[in-house]
Amino acid sequence: MARYLTVPTVIAVLTAGCASGTPESPGKAGGRAFTVAASGDVLVHPELVEQATKDAEETGKGEAGLDFGPMFAGVKPVISKADLAICHMETPVGEPRGPFQGYPEFLVPPQVLTSLKDVGYDTCSTASNHTFDHGFKAVKRTLDAMDKVGLGHTGSARTPEEAERLNIRDVNGVKVAHLSYSWESFVHPTPEKQRWVLNRTDPSKIKKSEARARAQGAEVVILSIHWGAEYYNEPGVAQLRLAQWLTEETGIDLVIGHHSHVVQPIQKVNGTWVAYSLGNQVARHSSPAGITEEGAIGWFEFREAADGWDVTARYRTTLVEIPPEVEPGEKLPAGAVEDHRVVDVRHVLDNPGELSEDRLARYRLAADRTMGFLFNRGAPDGDGLAELPLGT
């Protein structure tokens, strides 16, 4: 993997007051409305499989000795409240009892899909540079497993016919299409005869897919896109140019980005919200960088207006807690993180209980740093990006 590079965060002037933005349009009288929650990469490294094994022993739940439920429990109150919740399933899944693999050729437990569904996710993007890590058989197994647990999917396919079908869902009486595109791995590209397996990023194809979705009745089109460079907290030139093109040349209503494994800005481009990267929803990189454990849930409220849709953008910071490494037989320090968990940072900061000051300092760092990265292209100034309050 590439080495990470942080971008200096200058956010001292950003306050809750400036994040409030301008008054929002009241929308169409009696108009429809719905909310979308979206998150970043679901990337199951071997340490997370070990955690799911430990949790299954303690809960007595899960399948084939693995329970990912406790790992995701912290974000369930947010994800489950959205009318449409979208995740990004980065990798193919294996058989329930393995074998499993980590980077660079991922093959992860299908049990994670059950937990994603239980948390409240409705559908996932599946187009990524890891989609074809273990060939067509693994692509099929992954989509079969998602069907089994009731998770929608888009971005990869089992047949040419499925590749042509669009993921259009009824959300509070609104037909919403979800598209998914990615650059393709140079290590494991799809064979020429199976090019239809993966939706490879191509502006003209994205535009045609949106047009087909509209023709099939979609009133809102959301694009998930796997793009950019890993570990950079600022979008690259290619991302910026594609965002400009998408918001000028298509009618796509929301762009959700991932792949960088760190948070990048959310910005309104030509009137359309673009989340360049929401970081990781869950991951445990071999060399945790701090910023790779910090992520964001994007929260978007669509309200019908006379001339389309008014979209309000909010976010909630997440943090993947990682226990400190200790020698065999050695005990963890008092008050230390004991398990890998995806944490809702705002909830913890507002309900600290007896957490140590060191733990709270880590949560505050995640909250401040994530805000800085998200706001780095001016979204609070007039566009109104702000933190999603508790109780939403």
C-alpha positions as CSV (number, residue, x, y, z in Angstrom):
1,M,0.0,0.0,0.0
2,A,1.1,3.6,-0.5
3,R,2.4,5.6,2.4
4,Y,0.0,8.0,4.1
5,L,0.3,11.7,4.0
6,T,-1.7,14.1,6.1
7,V,-2.6,17.6,5.1
8,P,-2.2,20.3,7.8
9,T,-5.5,21.1,9.3
10,V,-6.2,24.8,10.0
11,I,-9.6,25.0,11.6
12,A,-9.2,27.3,14.6
13,V,-11.7,29.8,13.0
14,L,-14.3,27.1,12.4
15,T,-17.0,27.2,15.1
16,A,-20.4,25.9,15.6
17,G,-21.8,29.3,14.7
18,C,-20.2,29.4,11.2
19,A,-21.2,25.8,10.6
20,S,-24.9,26.7,10.7
21,G,-24.8,28.1,7.2
22,T,-27.6,30.1,5.6
23,P,-31.3,29.4,6.1
24,E,-32.4,26.4,4.2
25,S,-35.2,26.4,1.7
26,P,-38.5,25.3,3.2
27,G,-39.1,22.9,0.4
28,K,-42.3,22.1,-1.4
29,A,-45.5,22.3,0.7
30,G,-46.6,18.8,1.4
31,G,-43.5,17.5,-0.4
32,R,-41.9,14.2,0.2
33,A,-38.7,13.8,2.2
34,F,-36.2,11.1,3.1
35,T,-32.8,10.7,4.8
36,V,-29.7,8.9,3.6
37,A,-26.8,7.7,5.8
38,A,-23.6,6.7,4.0
39,S,-20.2,5.5,5.3
40,G,-16.8,4.6,4.0
41,D,-14.9,1.4,3.4
42,V,-15.8,-1.9,5.2
43,L,-12.3,-3.4,5.2
44,V,-12.0,-6.6,7.3
45,H,-8.4,-7.1,8.2
46,P,-7.3,-10.3,10.1
47,E,-7.3,-8.6,13.5
48,L,-11.0,-7.9,13.0
49,V,-11.6,-11.6,12.3
50,E,-9.8,-12.4,15.6
51,Q,-12.0,-9.9,17.4
52,A,-15.2,-11.4,15.9
53,T,-14.0,-14.8,17.1
54,K,-13.5,-13.4,20.6
55,D,-16.9,-11.7,20.6
56,A,-18.6,-14.9,19.4
57,E,-17.1,-16.7,22.4
58,E,-18.5,-14.1,24.8
59,T,-21.9,-13.5,23.2
60,G,-22.7,-17.1,22.0
61,K,-24.0,-15.5,18.8
62,G,-22.9,-15.3,15.2
63,E,-22.2,-18.0,12.8
64,A,-19.4,-20.5,12.5
65,G,-17.7,-18.9,15.5
66,L,-17.7,-15.3,14.3
67,D,-19.9,-12.4,15.6
68,F,-19.3,-8.9,14.2
69,G,-22.3,-7.5,15.9
70,P,-20.5,-6.0,18.9
71,M,-18.0,-4.3,16.6
72,F,-20.6,-2.3,14.8
73,A,-23.1,-1.8,17.7
74,G,-21.9,1.8,18.3
75,V,-23.1,3.1,15.0
76,K,-26.5,1.3,15.0
77,P,-28.4,4.2,16.6
78,V,-27.4,6.5,13.7
79,I,-27.5,4.0,10.7
80,S,-30.8,2.4,11.7
81,K,-32.6,5.8,11.8
82,A,-31.9,6.6,8.1
83,D,-34.6,5.9,5.5
84,L,-31.8,4.6,3.2
85,A,-28.4,3.5,4.6
86,I,-25.6,2.8,2.2
87,C,-22.3,1.0,3.0
88,H,-19.3,0.2,0.8
89,M,-18.3,-3.5,0.8
90,E,-14.7,-3.2,-0.3
91,T,-13.8,-6.9,-0.6
92,P,-15.1,-10.3,-1.6
93,V,-16.2,-12.8,1.0
94,G,-15.2,-16.4,1.5
95,E,-16.9,-19.4,3.1
96,P,-18.2,-18.9,6.7
97,R,-15.4,-21.1,8.1
98,G,-12.7,-19.6,5.9
99,P,-9.9,-19.6,4.9
100,F,-9.7,-15.8,5.1
101,Q,-7.1,-13.4,3.8
102,G,-6.0,-9.9,4.4
103,Y,-4.1,-7.4,2.3
104,P,-3.3,-7.5,-0.6
105,E,-5.8,-10.2,-1.7
106,F,-8.7,-9.9,0.6
107,L,-11.1,-12.7,1.3
108,V,-13.3,-11.9,4.4
109,P,-16.0,-13.7,6.4
110,P,-19.5,-13.4,5.0
111,Q,-20.7,-13.1,8.6
112,V,-19.8,-9.4,8.4
113,L,-22.7,-8.9,6.0
114,T,-25.2,-10.2,8.5
115,S,-24.0,-7.6,11.0
116,L,-24.1,-4.8,8.4
117,K,-27.7,-5.7,7.7
118,D,-28.5,-5.9,11.5
119,V,-27.0,-2.4,12.0
120,G,-29.4,-1.0,9.5
121,Y,-27.7,-0.9,6.2
122,D,-30.1,-1.4,3.2
123,T,-27.7,-1.5,0.3
124,C,-24.0,-1.5,-0.5
125,S,-21.7,-0.5,-3.3
126,T,-19.4,-3.3,-4.4
127,A,-17.3,-1.8,-7.1
128,S,-13.7,-1.5,-5.9
129,N,-10.1,-2.3,-6.8
130,H,-10.5,-5.4,-4.7
131,T,-13.7,-6.7,-6.3
132,F,-11.9,-9.3,-8.3
133,D,-9.2,-10.3,-5.8
134,H,-10.3,-13.9,-5.9
135,G,-11.9,-14.1,-9.3
136,F,-15.4,-14.5,-10.6
137,K,-16.3,-17.3,-8.1
138,A,-15.7,-14.9,-5.2
139,V,-17.7,-12.1,-6.9
140,K,-20.6,-14.5,-7.2
141,R,-20.3,-15.8,-3.7
142,T,-20.3,-12.3,-2.3
143,L,-23.4,-11.2,-4.1
144,D,-25.2,-14.5,-3.3
145,A,-24.3,-13.9,0.4
146,M,-25.7,-10.3,0.2
147,D,-28.9,-11.6,-1.3
148,K,-29.2,-14.1,1.5
149,V,-29.1,-11.6,4.3
150,G,-31.2,-9.0,2.4
151,L,-28.5,-6.4,1.5
152,G,-29.0,-4.6,-1.8
153,H,-25.9,-4.2,-4.0
154,T,-24.6,-2.4,-7.0
155,G,-21.3,-2.2,-8.8
156,S,-20.5,-5.8,-9.6
157,A,-22.5,-8.6,-11.3
158,R,-22.9,-12.3,-11.7
159,T,-24.2,-12.2,-15.3
160,P,-24.2,-9.7,-18.2
161,E,-28.0,-9.4,-17.6
162,E,-27.5,-8.5,-13.9
163,A,-24.8,-5.9,-15.0
164,E,-27.5,-4.1,-16.9
165,R,-30.0,-4.1,-14.1
166,L,-30.1,-1.0,-11.9
167,N,-30.5,-0.8,-8.1
168,I,-33.7,1.3,-7.8
169,R,-35.4,1.3,-4.4
170,D,-38.6,2.8,-3.0
171,V,-37.6,5.1,-0.2
172,N,-40.5,6.8,1.6
173,G,-42.4,6.8,-1.7
174,V,-39.5,8.1,-3.7
175,K,-37.7,6.0,-6.3
176,V,-34.0,6.2,-5.6
177,A,-31.3,4.7,-7.8
178,H,-27.9,3.8,-6.4
179,L,-25.0,3.5,-8.8
180,S,-21.4,2.2,-8.0
181,Y,-18.2,2.7,-10.1
182,S,-14.5,2.1,-9.4
183,W,-11.1,2.1,-11.0
184,E,-9.9,-1.4,-11.6
185,S,-7.0,-3.2,-9.9
186,F,-3.9,-3.6,-12.0
187,V,-3.1,-6.8,-10.0
188,H,-6.4,-8.6,-10.6
189,P,-8.2,-7.0,-13.5
190,T,-11.4,-8.6,-14.8
191,P,-10.8,-10.8,-17.9
192,E,-11.8,-9.3,-21.2
193,K,-14.6,-11.9,-21.6
194,Q,-16.0,-10.8,-18.2
195,R,-15.6,-7.1,-18.4
196,W,-19.2,-6.8,-17.3
197,V,-18.4,-8.1,-13.8
198,L,-17.2,-4.7,-12.5
199,N,-18.5,-1.2,-13.2
200,R,-15.3,0.6,-14.2
201,T,-15.2,4.4,-13.8
202,D,-16.1,5.9,-17.2
203,P,-17.8,9.3,-17.2
204,S,-19.8,8.5,-20.3
205,K,-21.0,5.2,-18.8
206,I,-22.0,6.8,-15.6
207,K,-24.0,9.4,-17.5
208,K,-25.7,6.7,-19.5
209,S,-26.6,4.7,-16.3
210,E,-28.1,7.8,-14.8
211,A,-30.2,8.4,-17.9
212,R,-31.4,4.7,-17.9
213,A,-32.3,5.1,-14.2
214,R,-34.3,8.2,-14.9
215,A,-36.0,6.4,-17.8
216,Q,-37.0,3.6,-15.4
217,G,-38.6,6.1,-13.0
218,A,-35.7,7.1,-10.6
219,E,-36.4,10.5,-9.1
220,V,-33.1,10.6,-7.2
221,V,-29.8,9.1,-8.3
222,I,-26.9,8.6,-5.9
223,L,-23.4,7.6,-7.1
224,S,-20.9,5.7,-5.0
225,I,-17.4,6.1,-6.5
226,H,-14.1,4.5,-5.6
227,W,-11.5,7.0,-6.5
228,G,-8.5,9.1,-5.4
229,A,-5.2,8.3,-3.8
230,E,-4.8,6.4,-0.5
231,Y,-4.1,8.2,2.8
232,Y,-4.4,11.8,1.4
233,N,-6.9,13.9,3.2
234,E,-7.3,16.2,0.2
235,P,-9.0,15.1,-3.1
236,G,-6.6,14.9,-6.0
237,V,-6.9,16.7,-9.3
238,A,-8.6,13.7,-11.0
239,Q,-11.2,13.7,-8.3
240,L,-11.8,17.4,-8.5
241,R,-12.1,17.3,-12.3
242,L,-14.5,14.3,-12.2
243,A,-16.6,16.0,-9.5
244,Q,-16.9,19.1,-11.7
245,W,-17.8,17.0,-14.7
246,L,-20.4,14.9,-12.9
247,T,-22.1,18.0,-11.4
248,E,-22.1,19.8,-14.7
249,E,-22.9,17.1,-17.2
250,T,-25.3,14.8,-15.2
251,G,-28.2,15.1,-13.0
252,I,-26.8,12.9,-10.2
253,D,-28.1,14.2,-6.9
254,L,-25.4,13.0,-4.5
255,V,-21.8,11.7,-4.8
256,I,-20.3,9.4,-2.1
257,G,-16.6,8.7,-2.4
258,H,-14.3,6.2,-0.8
259,H,-10.9,4.4,-1.3
260,S,-8.6,6.9,0.4
261,H,-9.1,5.2,3.8
262,V,-9.0,8.7,5.4
263,V,-11.6,11.5,5.6
264,Q,-11.6,14.0,2.8
265,P,-13.9,17.1,2.4
266,I,-17.6,17.2,1.8
267,Q,-18.3,20.0,-0.6
268,K,-21.2,21.4,-2.7
269,V,-20.1,21.5,-6.3
270,N,-22.3,23.2,-8.8
271,G,-25.2,22.8,-6.3
272,T,-24.6,19.0,-5.7
273,W,-23.1,17.6,-2.5
274,V,-19.9,15.6,-3.1
275,A,-18.4,13.6,-0.2
276,Y,-14.9,13.0,-1.6
277,S,-14.1,10.3,1.0
278,L,-15.8,9.2,4.2
279,G,-12.8,7.3,5.4
280,N,-13.1,3.8,6.8
281,Q,-16.3,2.6,8.4
282,V,-14.2,-0.3,9.8
283,A,-10.6,-1.3,9.2
284,R,-7.5,-2.4,11.1
285,H,-4.5,-1.5,9.0
286,S,-1.2,-3.2,9.8
287,S,0.3,0.2,10.6
288,P,-2.6,2.2,12.1
289,A,-2.0,5.9,11.3
290,G,-4.6,7.5,13.5
291,I,-6.3,9.1,10.5
292,T,-7.1,5.6,9.1
293,E,-9.2,4.9,12.2
294,E,-11.2,8.1,11.9
295,G,-14.2,8.1,9.6
296,A,-17.5,9.9,9.0
297,I,-21.1,8.9,8.5
298,G,-22.6,11.3,5.9
299,W,-26.2,12.2,6.7
300,F,-28.2,13.8,3.8
301,E,-31.8,14.9,4.1
302,F,-33.7,15.2,0.8
303,R,-36.7,17.4,0.7
304,E,-38.9,17.8,-2.3
305,A,-38.9,21.3,-3.7
306,A,-40.7,23.0,-6.6
307,D,-37.7,22.6,-8.9
308,G,-36.2,19.3,-7.7
309,W,-34.7,18.4,-4.3
310,D,-33.2,20.5,-1.5
311,V,-30.4,18.4,0.2
312,T,-29.1,19.2,3.6
313,A,-25.7,17.7,4.6
314,R,-24.7,16.6,8.1
315,Y,-22.0,14.2,9.4
316,R,-21.1,12.2,12.5
317,T,-17.5,11.3,13.3
318,T,-16.6,7.7,13.9
319,L,-13.5,6.1,15.3
320,V,-12.3,2.5,15.1
321,E,-10.8,1.7,18.6
322,I,-7.8,-0.5,18.6
323,P,-6.5,-2.2,21.7
324,P,-2.8,-1.6,22.5
325,E,-0.4,-4.5,21.6
326,V,0.9,-6.4,24.6
327,E,3.1,-9.4,25.0
328,P,1.5,-12.8,25.5
329,G,0.3,-13.1,29.1
330,E,0.7,-9.4,29.7
331,K,-2.3,-7.4,30.9
332,L,-3.7,-4.3,29.3
333,P,-3.0,-1.1,31.1
334,A,-5.9,0.1,33.3
335,G,-8.5,2.0,31.4
336,A,-7.1,1.0,28.0
337,V,-9.1,0.0,24.9
338,E,-9.9,-3.7,25.2
339,D,-11.6,-4.5,21.9
340,H,-11.9,-3.3,18.3
341,R,-15.0,-1.2,18.2
342,V,-16.6,1.3,15.8
343,V,-17.4,4.2,18.0
344,D,-19.9,7.1,17.5
345,V,-17.5,9.8,18.8
346,R,-20.2,12.5,19.5
347,H,-22.2,10.0,21.6
348,V,-19.1,9.1,23.7
349,L,-18.1,12.7,24.2
350,D,-21.6,13.6,25.4
351,N,-21.8,10.5,27.5
352,P,-18.2,9.9,28.8
353,G,-19.1,7.9,31.9
354,E,-15.9,6.9,33.7
355,L,-13.6,7.0,30.7
356,S,-10.1,8.1,31.3
357,E,-8.8,11.5,30.2
358,D,-6.5,9.8,27.7
359,R,-9.4,8.1,26.0
360,L,-11.5,11.3,25.9
361,A,-8.6,13.2,24.5
362,R,-8.4,10.6,21.6
363,Y,-12.1,11.1,20.9
364,R,-11.7,14.9,20.9
365,L,-8.8,14.7,18.5
366,A,-10.9,12.5,16.2
367,A,-13.8,15.0,16.3
368,D,-11.6,18.1,15.7
369,R,-9.5,16.5,13.0
370,T,-12.4,15.0,11.2
371,M,-14.2,18.3,11.2
372,G,-11.2,20.1,9.8
373,F,-10.8,17.6,7.0
374,L,-14.5,17.7,6.1
375,F,-14.7,21.5,6.2
376,N,-11.4,22.0,4.3
377,R,-13.1,23.1,1.1
378,G,-15.5,25.6,2.6
379,A,-18.7,23.6,3.0
380,P,-19.7,25.4,6.3
381,D,-19.5,28.8,4.6
382,G,-23.0,29.2,3.2
383,D,-23.6,25.6,2.3
384,G,-24.4,24.6,5.8
385,L,-22.4,21.4,6.5
386,A,-22.6,20.7,10.2
387,E,-22.3,17.9,12.7
388,L,-25.4,15.7,13.1
389,P,-26.7,16.3,16.6
390,L,-27.6,13.5,19.0
391,G,-31.2,12.4,18.9
392,T,-31.6,13.0,15.2
